[in-house]
């Protein structure tokens, strides 16, 4: 196999691993948006806080990785349930802009609390896959990258089955389309909405645990939500399959841009893609066309 082909396959696998994280973060954003029509800008900060909690449980308390992971995911889900049930519900009926500003305020508050309790220093923690790699022919890929890709596929398939094939999932879809009609049909809309936030929180907790060993446990991890927004626009805002496709494509674009384009392009490719899609194809790859006659 030629060196160029090996390099191409290596970049592809690395890009899919990075894109899988973007896809999972975008997935959490889109299910919250579809249920409440609020874009949760605190989603990335829940991810960041989860990585610090995971570090504290593994390194500080000495818990086994799996016990710490389950505890972290449960705490992230509980936090997001609380945010919807006790904070976001206060502004029900207000313009969408109020919800956006409130989630931004929550994001800054979480950032400050994490910095106050854990400090601003970067850190890391061991995982069962740290330092391990797998040879796929001539291509070497870290086991953590394979775990990230596998987890993204598993969560996406699980959420798709849950939303499409279970009674509770159908109730969530009904509440997201018309809350009043769902309420009149006997669906507990408030409880369902909080459940959606909790699911999104659990997904963000998983993302934080998977991303931290690669990018370190750091306050700046929240910025991944901006990459996820670019992935949402690329795949089609409001589309669950689009969130996954957009995240994977964005990861591939960043990887190849870092090798084949001049220095610095990798860091801004997500935003260049965002601007290009908004200008030339606002509906995204898998989004639905919406128009208004004026």
DAQUIGI-V405807 format. One record per residue. N is the residue number from 1. RES is the residue in one letter. SS is DSSP state (2 for helix, 1 for strand, 0 for the rest). PHI is phi in degrees with one decimal (* if undefined). OMEGA is omega in degrees with one decimal (none if undefined). Layout:
BEGIN
n=N res=RES ss=SS phi=PHI omega=OMEGA
n=N res=RES ss=SS phi=PHI omega=OMEGA
END
This chain:
BEGIN
n=1 res=X ss=0 phi=* omega=-175.6
n=2 res=X ss=0 phi=-69.1 omega=178.7
n=3 res=X ss=2 phi=-58.9 omega=-179.7
n=4 res=X ss=2 phi=-64.5 omega=179.2
n=5 res=X ss=2 phi=-68.6 omega=176.7
n=6 res=X ss=2 phi=-62.0 omega=177.9
n=7 res=X ss=2 phi=-62.3 omega=179.2
n=8 res=X ss=2 phi=-62.8 omega=179.9
n=9 res=X ss=2 phi=-66.1 omega=178.6
n=10 res=X ss=2 phi=-63.3 omega=179.2
n=11 res=X ss=2 phi=-64.8 omega=-180.0
n=12 res=X ss=2 phi=-64.0 omega=179.2
n=13 res=X ss=2 phi=-65.0 omega=177.9
n=14 res=X ss=2 phi=-63.9 omega=178.9
n=15 res=X ss=2 phi=-66.7 omega=178.1
n=16 res=X ss=2 phi=-66.5 omega=178.4
n=17 res=X ss=2 phi=-65.2 omega=177.4
n=18 res=X ss=2 phi=-65.6 omega=-179.8
n=19 res=X ss=2 phi=-64.5 omega=178.4
n=20 res=X ss=2 phi=-64.2 omega=175.7
n=21 res=X ss=2 phi=-64.4 omega=178.0
n=22 res=X ss=2 phi=-58.6 omega=-178.5
n=23 res=X ss=2 phi=-64.4 omega=-179.6
n=24 res=X ss=2 phi=-67.2 omega=177.7
n=25 res=X ss=2 phi=-63.7 omega=178.2
n=26 res=X ss=2 phi=-63.2 omega=178.7
n=27 res=X ss=2 phi=-62.1 omega=176.8
n=28 res=X ss=2 phi=-62.7 omega=178.3
n=29 res=X ss=2 phi=-64.2 omega=-172.1
n=30 res=X ss=2 phi=-73.3 omega=179.8
n=31 res=X ss=2 phi=-70.4 omega=175.4
n=32 res=X ss=2 phi=-67.8 omega=-179.2
n=33 res=X ss=2 phi=-65.5 omega=-178.4
n=34 res=X ss=2 phi=-67.0 omega=-177.9
n=35 res=X ss=2 phi=-82.5 omega=-172.0
n=36 res=X ss=2 phi=-124.0 omega=-175.8
n=37 res=X ss=0 phi=60.1 omega=175.6
n=38 res=X ss=0 phi=-118.5 omega=177.5
n=39 res=X ss=0 phi=-85.6 omega=-172.0
n=40 res=X ss=0 phi=-83.3 omega=179.3
n=41 res=X ss=0 phi=-75.1 omega=176.1
n=42 res=X ss=0 phi=-85.0 omega=-176.8
n=43 res=X ss=2 phi=-59.4 omega=179.2
n=44 res=X ss=2 phi=-66.3 omega=179.5
n=45 res=X ss=2 phi=-76.7 omega=171.8
n=46 res=X ss=2 phi=-64.1 omega=176.1
n=47 res=X ss=2 phi=-60.2 omega=-179.4
n=48 res=X ss=2 phi=-62.5 omega=179.3
n=49 res=X ss=2 phi=-63.3 omega=179.0
n=50 res=X ss=2 phi=-63.6 omega=179.2
n=51 res=X ss=2 phi=-64.7 omega=178.0
n=52 res=X ss=2 phi=-69.5 omega=177.7
n=53 res=X ss=2 phi=-63.5 omega=177.2
n=54 res=X ss=2 phi=-60.0 omega=177.2
n=55 res=X ss=2 phi=-61.5 omega=-179.4
n=56 res=X ss=2 phi=-62.6 omega=-179.2
n=57 res=X ss=2 phi=-72.3 omega=-176.8
n=58 res=X ss=2 phi=-79.9 omega=-175.6
n=59 res=X ss=2 phi=-86.9 omega=-176.2
n=60 res=X ss=2 phi=-72.8 omega=-176.8
n=61 res=X ss=0 phi=-97.4 omega=177.1
n=62 res=X ss=0 phi=74.0 omega=178.7
n=63 res=X ss=0 phi=-73.4 omega=172.5
n=64 res=X ss=0 phi=-60.6 omega=-174.3
n=65 res=X ss=2 phi=-56.1 omega=-174.1
n=66 res=X ss=2 phi=-68.4 omega=176.9
n=67 res=X ss=2 phi=-65.0 omega=178.4
n=68 res=X ss=2 phi=-65.2 omega=-179.7
n=69 res=X ss=2 phi=-64.1 omega=179.5
n=70 res=X ss=2 phi=-62.3 omega=178.8
n=71 res=X ss=2 phi=-64.5 omega=-179.6
n=72 res=X ss=2 phi=-63.2 omega=179.9
n=73 res=X ss=2 phi=-63.2 omega=178.7
n=74 res=X ss=2 phi=-64.2 omega=178.9
n=75 res=X ss=2 phi=-66.4 omega=178.0
n=76 res=X ss=2 phi=-64.2 omega=177.9
n=77 res=X ss=2 phi=-64.4 omega=179.9
n=78 res=X ss=2 phi=-64.3 omega=178.7
n=79 res=X ss=2 phi=-61.3 omega=-178.5
n=80 res=X ss=2 phi=-69.5 omega=173.8
n=81 res=X ss=2 phi=-59.4 omega=-179.8
n=82 res=X ss=2 phi=-62.7 omega=-178.8
n=83 res=X ss=2 phi=-60.3 omega=178.9
n=84 res=X ss=2 phi=-74.6 omega=-172.8
n=85 res=X ss=2 phi=-72.1 omega=-173.4
n=86 res=X ss=2 phi=-116.6 omega=-177.5
n=87 res=X ss=2 phi=-116.9 omega=-176.1
n=88 res=X ss=2 phi=-66.1 omega=-176.7
n=89 res=X ss=2 phi=-67.7 omega=179.5
n=90 res=X ss=2 phi=-65.0 omega=-175.3
n=91 res=X ss=2 phi=-103.7 omega=177.3
n=92 res=X ss=0 phi=-59.4 omega=-177.9
n=93 res=X ss=0 phi=95.1 omega=177.3
n=94 res=X ss=0 phi=-82.8 omega=177.8
n=95 res=X ss=0 phi=-58.1 omega=-179.5
n=96 res=X ss=2 phi=-58.0 omega=-179.3
n=97 res=X ss=2 phi=-60.0 omega=178.8
n=98 res=X ss=2 phi=-64.6 omega=178.2
n=99 res=X ss=2 phi=-65.1 omega=178.9
n=100 res=X ss=2 phi=-62.3 omega=-179.0
n=101 res=X ss=2 phi=-65.0 omega=179.4
n=102 res=X ss=2 phi=-66.8 omega=178.2
n=103 res=X ss=2 phi=-66.9 omega=175.7
n=104 res=X ss=2 phi=-65.4 omega=177.8
n=105 res=X ss=2 phi=-64.0 omega=176.9
n=106 res=X ss=2 phi=-61.9 omega=179.7
n=107 res=X ss=2 phi=-60.8 omega=179.5
n=108 res=X ss=2 phi=-64.8 omega=179.1
n=109 res=X ss=2 phi=-65.3 omega=178.3
n=110 res=X ss=2 phi=-62.2 omega=179.5
n=111 res=X ss=2 phi=-61.8 omega=179.7
n=112 res=X ss=2 phi=-66.9 omega=-179.6
n=113 res=X ss=2 phi=-65.0 omega=178.8
n=114 res=X ss=2 phi=-63.3 omega=179.3
n=115 res=X ss=2 phi=-63.7 omega=-178.2
n=116 res=X ss=2 phi=-71.3 omega=-175.1
n=117 res=X ss=2 phi=-85.3 omega=-174.0
n=118 res=X ss=2 phi=-107.8 omega=-175.5
n=119 res=X ss=0 phi=88.1 omega=-175.4
n=120 res=X ss=0 phi=-86.5 omega=-173.8
n=121 res=X ss=0 phi=-70.3 omega=174.2
n=122 res=X ss=0 phi=-76.2 omega=-178.9
n=123 res=X ss=1 phi=-156.7 omega=179.7
n=124 res=X ss=0 phi=-148.1 omega=176.9
n=125 res=X ss=0 phi=-148.0 omega=-178.2
n=126 res=X ss=0 phi=-79.1 omega=174.1
n=127 res=X ss=0 phi=-125.5 omega=176.6
n=128 res=X ss=0 phi=-61.3 omega=-175.9
n=129 res=X ss=0 phi=-112.7 omega=-178.0
n=130 res=X ss=0 phi=-63.1 omega=176.9
n=131 res=X ss=0 phi=76.8 omega=-179.2
n=132 res=X ss=0 phi=-103.7 omega=180.0
n=133 res=X ss=1 phi=-142.4 omega=-179.8
n=134 res=X ss=1 phi=-124.4 omega=177.4
n=135 res=X ss=1 phi=-95.7 omega=174.3
n=136 res=X ss=1 phi=-105.8 omega=-171.7
n=137 res=X ss=0 phi=68.8 omega=179.2
n=138 res=X ss=0 phi=-83.1 omega=-177.1
n=139 res=X ss=1 phi=-94.2 omega=177.8
n=140 res=X ss=1 phi=-108.7 omega=-179.1
n=141 res=X ss=1 phi=-131.5 omega=180.0
n=142 res=X ss=1 phi=-69.2 omega=179.3
n=143 res=X ss=2 phi=-63.4 omega=178.8
n=144 res=X ss=2 phi=-62.9 omega=177.2
n=145 res=X ss=2 phi=-63.3 omega=177.9
n=146 res=X ss=2 phi=-65.3 omega=177.9
n=147 res=X ss=2 phi=-64.5 omega=-179.9
n=148 res=X ss=2 phi=-63.0 omega=179.5
n=149 res=X ss=2 phi=-62.8 omega=179.3
n=150 res=X ss=2 phi=-63.0 omega=179.3
n=151 res=X ss=2 phi=-65.3 omega=178.0
n=152 res=X ss=2 phi=-62.5 omega=178.7
n=153 res=X ss=2 phi=-64.6 omega=-178.5
n=154 res=X ss=2 phi=-65.3 omega=-179.7
n=155 res=X ss=2 phi=-66.4 omega=179.8
n=156 res=X ss=2 phi=-63.3 omega=178.9
n=157 res=X ss=2 phi=-64.8 omega=179.5
n=158 res=X ss=2 phi=-64.4 omega=178.8
n=159 res=X ss=2 phi=-66.9 omega=178.9
n=160 res=X ss=2 phi=-61.9 omega=178.8
n=161 res=X ss=2 phi=-64.6 omega=-178.8
n=162 res=X ss=2 phi=-61.0 omega=-176.2
n=163 res=X ss=2 phi=-75.2 omega=-174.5
n=164 res=X ss=2 phi=-99.2 omega=-168.6
n=165 res=X ss=2 phi=-116.1 omega=-180.0
n=166 res=X ss=0 phi=-114.7 omega=-179.1
n=167 res=X ss=2 phi=-63.4 omega=179.3
n=168 res=X ss=2 phi=-65.9 omega=177.7
n=169 res=X ss=2 phi=-63.8 omega=176.8
n=170 res=X ss=2 phi=-65.1 omega=176.7
n=171 res=X ss=2 phi=-62.9 omega=177.9
n=172 res=X ss=2 phi=-63.2 omega=178.8
n=173 res=X ss=2 phi=-64.4 omega=179.2
n=174 res=X ss=2 phi=-63.8 omega=-179.8
n=175 res=X ss=2 phi=-66.2 omega=179.9
n=176 res=X ss=2 phi=-72.1 omega=-178.3
n=177 res=X ss=2 phi=-85.2 omega=-179.6
n=178 res=X ss=0 phi=-156.4 omega=-174.5
n=179 res=X ss=2 phi=-66.3 omega=-179.2
n=180 res=X ss=2 phi=-65.9 omega=179.2
n=181 res=X ss=2 phi=-63.7 omega=178.3
n=182 res=X ss=2 phi=-64.3 omega=179.3
n=183 res=X ss=2 phi=-63.9 omega=179.3
n=184 res=X ss=2 phi=-68.2 omega=177.2
n=185 res=X ss=0 phi=-86.2 omega=177.2
n=186 res=X ss=0 phi=97.7 omega=179.8
n=187 res=X ss=0 phi=-84.2 omega=178.1
n=188 res=X ss=0 phi=-79.1 omega=-169.9
n=189 res=X ss=2 phi=-62.4 omega=-178.3
n=190 res=X ss=2 phi=-62.3 omega=179.6
n=191 res=X ss=2 phi=-65.2 omega=179.9
n=192 res=X ss=2 phi=-63.9 omega=179.3
n=193 res=X ss=2 phi=-62.9 omega=178.2
n=194 res=X ss=2 phi=-64.0 omega=177.7
n=195 res=X ss=2 phi=-63.4 omega=178.3
n=196 res=X ss=2 phi=-61.7 omega=177.3
n=197 res=X ss=2 phi=-62.1 omega=179.3
n=198 res=X ss=2 phi=-64.6 omega=177.5
n=199 res=X ss=2 phi=-62.2 omega=177.9
n=200 res=X ss=2 phi=-62.0 omega=177.5
n=201 res=X ss=2 phi=-64.8 omega=177.6
n=202 res=X ss=2 phi=-62.3 omega=178.3
n=203 res=X ss=2 phi=-63.0 omega=179.3
n=204 res=X ss=2 phi=-66.0 omega=176.2
n=205 res=X ss=2 phi=-63.2 omega=177.1
n=206 res=X ss=2 phi=-62.5 omega=179.2
n=207 res=X ss=2 phi=-61.5 omega=179.2
n=208 res=X ss=2 phi=-61.7 omega=179.9
n=209 res=X ss=2 phi=-67.7 omega=-178.9
n=210 res=X ss=2 phi=-81.8 omega=-175.7
n=211 res=X ss=2 phi=-80.0 omega=-174.5
n=212 res=X ss=2 phi=-58.3 omega=179.7
n=213 res=X ss=2 phi=-64.0 omega=180.0
n=214 res=X ss=2 phi=-90.8 omega=-174.2
n=215 res=X ss=2 phi=-101.0 omega=-176.4
n=216 res=X ss=0 phi=73.4 omega=175.9
n=217 res=X ss=1 phi=-79.7 omega=-172.2
n=218 res=X ss=0 phi=-149.3 omega=179.7
n=219 res=X ss=2 phi=-59.4 omega=-175.4
n=220 res=X ss=2 phi=-72.2 omega=178.9
n=221 res=X ss=2 phi=-60.9 omega=-178.9
n=222 res=X ss=2 phi=-59.8 omega=-174.0
n=223 res=X ss=2 phi=-65.2 omega=178.3
n=224 res=X ss=2 phi=-61.9 omega=179.1
n=225 res=X ss=2 phi=-66.1 omega=177.7
n=226 res=X ss=2 phi=-69.8 omega=175.2
n=227 res=X ss=2 phi=-66.3 omega=178.9
n=228 res=X ss=2 phi=-66.0 omega=176.8
n=229 res=X ss=2 phi=-63.7 omega=175.9
n=230 res=X ss=2 phi=-62.3 omega=177.7
n=231 res=X ss=2 phi=-64.7 omega=177.8
n=232 res=X ss=2 phi=-62.2 omega=179.9
n=233 res=X ss=2 phi=-66.7 omega=179.3
n=234 res=X ss=2 phi=-64.1 omega=-177.5
n=235 res=X ss=2 phi=-80.9 omega=-177.4
n=236 res=X ss=0 phi=122.9 omega=-173.7
n=237 res=X ss=0 phi=-62.6 omega=-179.6
n=238 res=X ss=0 phi=92.5 omega=-179.4
n=239 res=X ss=0 phi=-101.9 omega=179.2
n=240 res=X ss=2 phi=-67.3 omega=174.6
n=241 res=X ss=2 phi=-61.1 omega=178.9
n=242 res=X ss=2 phi=-63.9 omega=178.1
n=243 res=X ss=2 phi=-62.8 omega=-179.5
n=244 res=X ss=2 phi=-69.8 omega=-179.2
n=245 res=X ss=2 phi=-63.3 omega=-179.7
n=246 res=X ss=2 phi=-62.8 omega=179.0
n=247 res=X ss=2 phi=-64.0 omega=179.8
n=248 res=X ss=2 phi=-64.2 omega=179.4
n=249 res=X ss=2 phi=-64.8 omega=-179.9
n=250 res=X ss=2 phi=-64.9 omega=176.3
n=251 res=X ss=2 phi=-61.1 omega=177.9
n=252 res=X ss=2 phi=-65.7 omega=-179.6
n=253 res=X ss=2 phi=-60.8 omega=-179.8
n=254 res=X ss=2 phi=-64.0 omega=-178.9
n=255 res=X ss=2 phi=-62.4 omega=-177.7
n=256 res=X ss=2 phi=-71.6 omega=177.1
n=257 res=X ss=2 phi=-65.6 omega=179.9
n=258 res=X ss=2 phi=-67.1 omega=-178.2
n=259 res=X ss=2 phi=-101.4 omega=-170.6
n=260 res=X ss=2 phi=-100.4 omega=178.0
n=261 res=X ss=0 phi=-113.7 omega=-178.8
n=262 res=X ss=0 phi=-59.5 omega=-179.1
n=263 res=X ss=0 phi=-56.7 omega=177.3
n=264 res=X ss=0 phi=99.4 omega=-177.3
n=265 res=X ss=2 phi=-68.5 omega=-177.9
n=266 res=X ss=2 phi=-59.7 omega=-176.3
n=267 res=X ss=2 phi=-72.6 omega=-176.2
n=268 res=X ss=2 phi=-110.8 omega=-175.9
n=269 res=X ss=2 phi=-60.9 omega=-179.3
n=270 res=X ss=2 phi=-59.7 omega=-177.1
n=271 res=X ss=2 phi=-78.1 omega=174.3
n=272 res=X ss=2 phi=-65.3 omega=176.1
n=273 res=X ss=2 phi=-62.6 omega=178.7
n=274 res=X ss=2 phi=-58.2 omega=-179.0
n=275 res=X ss=2 phi=-65.0 omega=-178.4
n=276 res=X ss=2 phi=-62.7 omega=-179.6
n=277 res=X ss=2 phi=-67.2 omega=179.9
n=278 res=X ss=2 phi=-65.6 omega=-178.5
n=279 res=X ss=2 phi=-80.9 omega=-170.1
n=280 res=X ss=2 phi=-102.3 omega=-177.0
n=281 res=X ss=0 phi=-149.8 omega=-172.6
n=282 res=X ss=0 phi=-61.6 omega=-177.8
n=283 res=X ss=0 phi=-74.2 omega=-178.7
n=284 res=X ss=0 phi=81.1 omega=-174.9
n=285 res=X ss=0 phi=-68.7 omega=-176.3
n=286 res=X ss=0 phi=-119.5 omega=-179.4
n=287 res=X ss=0 phi=-80.7 omega=177.7
n=288 res=X ss=0 phi=-89.7 omega=179.5
n=289 res=X ss=0 phi=-77.2 omega=176.3
n=290 res=X ss=0 phi=-127.3 omega=-179.7
n=291 res=X ss=0 phi=-141.0 omega=179.6
n=292 res=X ss=0 phi=-141.8 omega=177.7
n=293 res=X ss=0 phi=-82.9 omega=178.6
n=294 res=X ss=0 phi=-131.9 omega=none
END
